[in-house]
Amino acid sequence: MPYLALTIALFLGASLAHASDFVMTGQGRVFYEPDAFDLSFGIVTDDPEIAACRDAHLAAVRAVSACLEEHRAAISSLRQDAARLETVFRNQERDRFLRFTTQYTIRVTDPDILLELQHALIASGVTDFYGIDFFSQSLPALQDQARRAAIRDAQAKALLAAEELGWTLTGATHIAFVENEYAKSQRASASYGSRAYAYDVDARPDQTTAVTSTVTVTFAFASNPPGDG
C-alpha cells in the first residue's frame, strides 16, 4: 500500500447517510545518527581603554584565524560575524569598560576532531563556547520520512475510530503539517518509546537525535442509519 494512500475509496449505497468529518492528529519520528556538527564560539575582550581593548581583540582574532586555517581540512564551513563593540558597567555603574566580541560558527563532519579542535581554539584565544548543534546532512529526506509516518499514524487512528463507531471513511478533505526548526533536529532520548509518536520500535538509535513531524488530517465519513448492519 502506498505511504500516502489517505483516501479509502468505498461505494456508498443508500444505507449510508449523515456525511460529516472529523480531525485526527498524527505524529511521526525518525531517529538518525548525526553526521554534521555546528560548533559556535566567540572571543570576548574587555578593557577600560578602547584602544587597548581593540588591539587585544584584534590580536586574538588573528590567532584564532590562524588556528582555523591550520585545521581547515577538518572544517566544511565557517561563519564569522562582524566584531561588536559595547559599553559594560559593573558594580552599580561605578566601573565602566569596553567590550569587543566576535562570534564564529564552524561545521565539521568528523566527531572525533571536535575535542581536539576545541582545545586548539581555547589555546589560540577563544573565550566562550555557545554550544554545538547535531544534525544530519540528509535532513530533507529524513523529514519526509517523518511526515509519511505522521500521515500513516493519523490514518490508522481514523480507521480505528471508524471501526469502533460504525462509520465508513469516505476520504480525506484537508491536511496540515505542524513543524518548527527545533523539531527537525531534537534530542529525543527522554521520550524514546513514547506512544505519542509513530516509528519503528526495532530501529533503536545509536545516537539520541531525531526528526519529528505532526500532522492534522480532516477525514470525511458517513454513518450507517440505525438498524443497518
Buried (B, 14 or more C-beta within 10 A) or exposed (E): EEEEEBBBEEEEEEEBEEEEBBEBBBBBBBBBEBBBBBBBBBBBBBBEEEEEBBBBBBEBBEBBBEBBEEBEEBBEEEEBEEBEEEEEEEEEEEEEBBBBBBBBBBBBEBBEBBEEBBEBBEEBBBBEEEEBEBBBEEBEEBBBBBBBBBBBBBBEBBBEBBEEEEBBBBBBEEBEEEBEEEBBBBEBEEBBEEEEBBBEEEEEBEBBBBBBBBBBBBBBBBBBEEEEE
